Amino acid sequence: MTNKFIVKDDHFKMVSQVTLDSKKRATLSKAGVEGKIYQVYQNDAGQIMLDPMVLVPESEMWLIKNPKAFRAVQAGLKQSAEGKVTGRESMAKYVNDEID
């Protein structure tokens, strides 16, 4: 894997210094990265890069794998953000109906 696929922006800045504890752990809370998921990369010089990741439920992967459906959802979200919405009647009356 080459760096062009990993490094999205090469403008790094130092945000904190950390020291490994006795269990070889580094605390990154000073860098403001707590609560996130990262893939960790290390080069031959020992430099480490954290790449933020998101988890996608397996049941929703179909949308990411289907470019046509994904574009349709993106277009719908854009239309909604622009206020281009159409009112529909409430579906509440169907809530207790049996599903065939």
Secondary structure, 3 states (H helix, E strand, C coil): CCHHHHCCCCCCCCCCCCCCCCCCCCCCHHHCCCCCEEEEEECCCCCEEEEEECCCCHHHHHHHHCHHHHHHHHHHHHHHHCCCCCCCCCCHHHCCCCCC
